[in-house]
Amino acid sequence: MLEAKNLSNSNLKSFDNFYADLAQSSYHGRPVVFPYDSLTKDQRKKLDSGDSILFDFSKNKKYKQTEKDPVTGAEVEVEREVIGGGKDLVHEGKVYLHPDPDLHTVEGTYITNSYQKGLMTDEKAGFNSYFLTDSEELGSKTTKAYMAIRGSDGMRLETWNDWVDNDANFAFNHSHIPQAKLATVAMRERIKEIKEKAPDNVKMDVAAHSLGTMVSVQGLAGLSVEELKTIGQVVLLDGPDTRKSLKNMNVSKEVYDELNARITYYLNPFDIVSMLNRENTIYNLENPNQEPLEKPLGTARVVVPLHYTAFFKMDESSHDFGVMQMDTSGNYLVASKDFHPELLKAGEKLARLEQKFLNSLRSKGYSDNVALTMVTKLTQMIVSPTMTALESSELAIESRQFVEEYGRIISEARKESIEWDKKAIADYKNQLSNSKLTDEKRIELQTKLLQTAAQLASFGVEDCDMRVGKLLDDAKEKLQTTVSQATETVYSMATHLSRSEVDQMLSDFTIDNFWDEGVYTDTKAESTNFRNSIDQLSVTLVRGASLLNKVDSQSAESFNALLEETKNVWRTPW
């Protein structure tokens, strides 16, 4: 739900999935951005004149951020990472952003004294969407159109509408949210435009993340069956199930069926947004060998994340784009009954835990505003479990219990994944010993073996990195304590010496003379760099899976090139 500047800004590792590219680019603070106020002066000028602007996701992108220098306090531009260009993209990765035809500034009626409003945008309502095509102009050369819809902006006063009127309203009441109503209008107008200007077979696909997924589904649900025939794929990342809200909207069976056939979700099992309203749809906890009791809207695919982290993990949030793994064909690495089923189980546990917590809030009669405040406190506790703002309240106790159980779900899933990896590696090796395997099956098994071994290595190095950090921190703390206690002892014993004389005696007895901060920092950095190197290998193996499905020399060369590129474009060098 949060935009980059409020979370980790864990970006896609590559642009291999076109729909993920569109969803990520709808936010501010990303490697490639669509928002008008984030564009260059020349780009804004083109849009203002009615022209479209080109984006090319096939190219590597150097991602830079402006940060404060910790010493001087000056604003400096820092290169954060390089995102690898997509390898197998539609339209060769090129897409054109079209102007919002009605965009204008509304003065004096908002917190910021003015806001942008148009067909695709209403900043006061928090609604931001973008219309794109594979052609410079919408017309006879157009073969595909897209709409990307932004999720929640960072939580602050001028974006409170995202969180109260939309996020909280949906979570607690399963309501038809205001942004979705605006989305329906925008979709209807763009569909009308496509029908008027483009060939009959042109479809408009939809891509969104987080709150944007709720806006997308409910926005589409406001269309007629005839209008929905112009909608192609709807690819949604880290979004909750919307069935209850569609029921409250009195959506017809015909419209529901049209949506159901088009929608595909990609969900992180450790993300509290992804798992919202998904109890009894992910995994059958009571009867693991049977199907879940309910069917979700659309196709729901649980990903195998690069990192097993919580929603508010500051460096690699489970809700952000960068923890999703994909191959060079843009296919996500997903869990199933036969591949990391423990992640399906973890997702179901989290879904039920969330439902229990939200039901408790509802039973206490909290308003949306109050409930949202409590959830905000909850997420803050995930960042800092020692937070005591509401220490004595019943709700605070419930929140801490939620955090603890949430952590256990992730921890247990990680342990189970390690055990699954160990068993799977032995099983893959055994299957590969069969001389009757087809080349296709052998490559499939080899690919799974490599991916599984890479994940197991990542877990191991991750544990080592944490142990190294803890050992170093413990050693430093112990030394600081020793120096401090020894100093206190000397002062207490030196009854016949003046304070200045004792100070002189102890002038060299400081932690700086016993502890090399440079070695400490370098050691931690080397440990982290090695951990990142293993992560890079894991990412490369997943990305290269599609290349390994070819058994010729060219594929080997392609994979070696991919390996080298991954080394070069990731955030830390090998």
N, C-alpha and C positions, 0 to 999 in steps of 0.2 A: 504494500500500500504506500509506503514511503518513497519519496524520490531520493536520488543519489546523495544529496548533501546531508541527509539525515540518517542514512544508513552507511553501509560499508562501501557503497559504490563498487560492488563486485560485478564487473562487466562480463559479458559474453567473452569466452576465450577465443572465439572465432566467429565469423559471420556466415557460417555454413548453413544455418537455418534461416530462411528468408522471413518467415513469420515472426521469429524471435527478434530478428533485426528490426522489423517494423515496430513491434511492441516496445522494445528498448528505446528506440529513437524518438518515441513520443514523449519521453521525459526530458527534463533539463539535465545538464551535468553529465551527459553520456558521450561516448566517442563520436557518434554521429547523432545530430539532433534535428528534429522538425519544428519545435516551438518557434514562433515568429520572433520573440524577443531574444532568442539565442542564435539567430542567424547572423551572417555577416551583413554589412551595410549594402553590399552589392546584391546579395540574395534577397533582402527585404525590398530593395528597389525593383527587382524583377517581379516579385509577387505583387507589389503595389501597382505595377503597370499591367497586370493581368496575365503575365507569363508564368510558366512553371519553372521549377529548378530541379536539376539533376542530382541524384544521389547514386553512388556506385559502391555496392557492398562487396564487390569482387576484389577490391583493393585493400591492402593493409592500411591500418589507420593508427597514426601516432596519437595517443590520447594524453592530453596535457591538462593540468589543473593549476589555477592560481592559488598559491598558499602563502601564509605568512612565514617569513624567515624567523626561526626561533631565537636568533641572536639579535638581528637588527630590527625585526618587526616589520620589515618592508615586504610588500607584495611581490612575489616572484613566481614565474611560470615554471612548473615542474613537470617533466615527462613521467607519467605514471606507468604506462605500459603501451605495448603495441598489440592491436587486435588483428589477427590473421584474416585476410580476405577470404570470402567464401569460395569453395572449390567447385561446386556443382549446382549453381543457382539458376533459377528461371530468369529469363531475359538477360542472361549474363550478369546478373546482380544489379542491373540498372533500373531505376524507377524514378518517376517524376512527381514531385509534390506540386499540387495545384493550389492556387490562392483560394482563400475563403471569400466568396463573392460578396458577402454582406458585412465583412469585418469593419467595425468602426469603434471609436472611443466614446464611452458614456461617461459624462462628467458629473461629479458632485453627489453621487448616490451610493458610494461604497466606502469601505474602510480606508482604502488607499486614495480616496477622492475621485478616482476614475478607474474604469476597467474596460477590457476589450470584449466586444460582443459581435456575433455574426451567426451564420448558419452552422458552422463547425465549432464555434467557440462561444462560451459564456463564462468568463472568469468569475463573475459573481456567484454563479451556480457551481463553479468548479469543473465545468464540462469543457474538455479539450479533445478534439479529434482532427484527423488529417486524411485528406483524400488524395490518392496517388494512382497513377496508371503506368503502363509500360511504354507509353508513347508521350511525346512532348505535348501534344494536344489530344484532347478527348475527341476521337473521330474515327474515320474509316481504318486507320492504322492501329487502333487500339485492340488488343486481344485480352487484356485483363485489367481490372480495376481493384483497388484496395482501400480499406478504411482502417486506420490505426487509431485506437482510443486509449488515452492516457489514464493511468490509475491515480491514486491519491497523491497530491503534493504534500510536502513536509508539513507537519502539524504546527501551525501558527495561526494568529488571529484572523488574517485575511483568507486562510484556507480552511477555516473551521467548518465551512459548508461541506467539504469533502467528508469530514469525519462524523459530524452530527447528522446532517440532513440525508446523507447517503450511506456511509459505512455503518454507523450505529443503527440507523433506521432499518437497514437491510438485516443486520445481524440479530437485532432484538425483536423486530416486528415482521420480518419477511415482506417488507413493503415494496410497492412500485416506486422506486426512488426518482427524485426530480431529474437527475442527469440522464436517466434512461429515457424519459419523456422527450428531452431535447435530442437525444440520439435518434429516436424514431423519426422525428421531423427531418434531421439531417440525412438519414439513410433514405427516407422516402424521396427527398429532393434529388439526391445523387442518383438513385435508381431511375427516376424520371429523366434525368439528364443523360444517363447512359442509353436508355431506350431511344431517346431522340437523336443522339449524335453518333453512337457506336453501332457496330454490327449486332445482329440479333442474338448471337451466341455469347456475347461478352458477359462475364459474371463479375461480381464484386465480392472478394474475399475480405474477411474481417480478422484482425489480429489485436490482442489486448493482453494486459497483465493486471492482476490484483483487482482493485475496484473497477478497472476498465472492463474486466470480464463480466461483472454484474451488469454494468451499463450496456455492454454489447448484447447480452442475452435478452435482457428486458427490452432493450431498444428494438431488437429484431422481433420480439414477441408482439410488439405493437403494429407490425406490418401485416398486410393481408397475405393469404396463401399465394395469390398471383404475384405480389411484390417479392415474396421470398424466393420465387423461381429465378430471380436475378442474382440471388446470393449464392456464392460458391462455398468454399471451405470457411469454417469459423474456428480458428486456432487460438486457444486460450491458455495462458500460463498462470499457474499459482492462483487459481480462482476457486471460490466456494461453489457448492451445488445450489442451484436456484429453483428447484422444483416447487418448494413451498411458496415462494414469492409468485411464481407463474400461476399456481392454483389460486392465490389471492387476487391475481389480476384477471381471473376468469378466462384464461387463455384456452381457446378451443382445442380439441383433440387434433384437428387437422393442422393447426399452426404448431402445436407441440411436436407432432410427428415430423414436420418439416425441419424444425430446430434440431430434434434428436438425431436426424440423419446427417446433419451438417457439422455438428459441434464435436471437436476433439479437445480434451483438456490434458495438459501435462502438469503433474502435481508432485511437489516435494513432500514425502511422508512426514517430515519434521517441521513443516510450515503450518502455523496455526490458521492462516488464511486458506490455504489449499484444502485443509481437512474440515473446514467449517461446513456443517450440514451434511456431512458424508458418512455419518454413523450407519452401519449395516449395509454399506455399499462397496466397501473396499475389500473386506476379508470376513470370513465367518469364524469368529473367535470360539464359539461354542462347538462348531462342527467343521474343523479346518478342511476336511476332505470334500465338503459341500460348497456350493456357490453362495455368495453373500445373499442375504434375505431380500435386498431391494436392488433395483437397477437405477444408477444415476442418470442424469440428463446427459445425452451424448455418449461418447467414448471417453472414459477416464483412464489415463495411463500414469502410473506411479513411476517416477524416474529413480534411477540409482544415482544419488548425488556424489559429487566429487568429495565433499566434506559432510560429515554427520554433525550438523550444527543446529542451534536453536534460532528462532525467529529474529531475535535481537543480538545475535553474535556479531560484534562490530566489524570484524574483518571479513567474514564470509557468511553472511546471513542466509538462512535456509529459504528466505523469501526473495532473494535477489537472483539475477540472471546467471551469474558466474559459476554457480555450483551445479548447474545442469550440464551433463556430458553428452556430446553428440559426435557422430562420425562426419566424414567429409561430404556425405550426401544429405546431411542435415537431420539424420535420424537420431532421436534421443535414445540413450541407453535406459531401458525400462525394465522394471521388475515384473515377474510373473510367478505362477505356481512352480515353475521349473527353474527360475532364475531369481535368486534372492527373495524368496517368499516372506522372509522375516520382515522385509520393508513394508509389504502389504499389511502384515499384522501390526507393525508399529503405527502405520497410518490410521488403521481402524481404532487402535487404542487412543491415539491423540484425538480423533474425531469424537469418540465417546466422552473423553475427559473434557473437551470443550463444551459439549452439549450439557454435561452435568453442571459445569460452572455457570454457563449462561442461564440454565433453568433456575439455578439458585438465585441469580440476580433478578430474574423475572418474578420469582416467588416472593421476593422481598419488596416488589413494587417500585423498583428504581426507574426513574425517567431515563430517556436516552442520554441526556447530558450527564447525569450522575453516573450511569452505567459506563459511559464512555470514559469518564474520568477514572473510574475504577480499573477499567481495562488498561488505560494509559499507565496507571500506577503499577499494574501487573507487569506490563512490558518493561517498565523501568526496573522492576525487581529482577527481571531476567538479566538485565545488564548489571545490576548491583543488588544481589540477594540480601545485603545487609541494610537496605533502605528501611527506615522506620517511620515514615511520614504518617502512617495510619496504624502504628504498632498495636494498639489496644483494641482496634475494631474487629468485629466478627468477620467482616469482609477481608480485612488485611490477613487474618489467619487463613481464610479460604484461599486467598491469592497466593500466599506462601506455599500452601499445600499443593495448589495447581503447579507452581513453579517446580517444586520438588518432584512431583509425579511426572511432569513434562521432562525433566532432566533424566529421570529413571528410564523413561521410554526410549530416549535417545541412547543412553548408556547401554541398556539391554540389547537394543537393536545392533549396536556396534559390536558387542561381544558375539551375538548370534551371527552377524555377517562374517566375522573372523573365522568362526567355526565352520560356517557354510563354505567359505573360500577354501579352507584346508581340505574338507571332504570333496569339494568339487574338483580341485586340482588332481587329487588321487583318482577320481572318477574319469576325468578327461584323459589323463595319462593312460588309464586302463583301456578306454575306448580307442585311443589312437594306436594301441598295439594290435588292433584288428587289421589284418592284411587285406580284408575284403572291402574296406571302406572306399567309397567313391571319392574322387578328388574334391568335389564340392563339400562333402561331409567332413573330410579331413581338414580342409581349410577352415570350416565353421568351428570345429573343435579346437584347432590350433589358435584361432582368434579368441575364443572364449577362455582358453587356457592362459593366453597372454594377458588378457584383460583382468582375469581373476588374480593371477600372480601379481600384476601391477597394483591392484587394490590392496592385496595383502601386504605388499611391500610398503604402500602408502600408510597403512595402519601402523605397521611396525616402526617406520621412520618417524611418524607423528608422535608415537609414544616415546621414542628415544629423544626427540626434540624437547618434549615436555619434561622428561626426566633430566636432561642436560640443564634446561632452564631452572628447574627446581633445585638441582644440586648447586648450581652457581649462586642462586639467590639465597639458599640456606647457608652456604659457606660465607657469603658476604654478611648476612645477618648475624651469624655466629661470631664472626670477627669483630663486627661493630659492637656487639654485646660484650665481648671479651675486653676490647679496648676501653669501653665505657666503664665496665665494672672495675677493671684494674686502675683506671684513673681515679675513680671514686675511692678505692681502697687506699691509694697513695695519699690522697688529700686527707683522709680520715686519720692516717697514721703519722703524718708529718706535723706533729704538734709543736716542734721546736723550729720549724721553718716558716718563713713568711709566704704568703700567697704567690708573690712574684718569684720567689726562689723555687717553689714547687712547679710553677708554670714553666720556668726555665728548664728544670729537670725533665719535664714531660714534653718539651717542645718537639722532639722527634718521635714521641710515642703517639702517632696519629694513624688513622686507618690508611691514609694516603701512602705511608711508608711501608705498609704491609700488604696493600692491595693494589694491583695494577688494573685500573678501570679500563684501559685500552684493551688489555688481554681479555677481560671480562666481556666487553662489548663485542670484540672480534669473534670470540668463541661462540657467543649466542648467535651472532650473525651467520657464522659458518654453519652452525647447526640448522638454522632456519633455511639457509640457501640449499643445503642438502635435501631438506624436506621438500622444498619447492622443486628441486630437480626431479625427485621421484614423482611428484604431482604432474610435472611436465611429461614424464614418461607415460604415466597413466592416461593423460589427455591425448597424447600422441597415438597410443595404442587404440583407444576408442575411435579417434578420428580416422586412423588408418584401416579400420576394420573393413570398410567398403572397398579399399584398394586390394586387400588381401584375398578378396573373392575372385581375383584373376590370378592365374598361375603361369604367367609369362614373365620374361625378364623385365619388360616395361613396368609391370606393377611393382617389382622389387625396387627399380630405380625411382618410381614415384613415391614409394614408401620412404626410401632413404632421403629423398628430397623433402618430404613432409617432416621427417624427424629433424633434419637440419633447420628447416624453417621454424618449427616449434621452439627449438633451442634459441633462435634469434629473436622471436617476437614476444616471448613471454616476459613477465615483469622483472624477473631477475635472471642474470646470465648464469649459464652452467659453468 
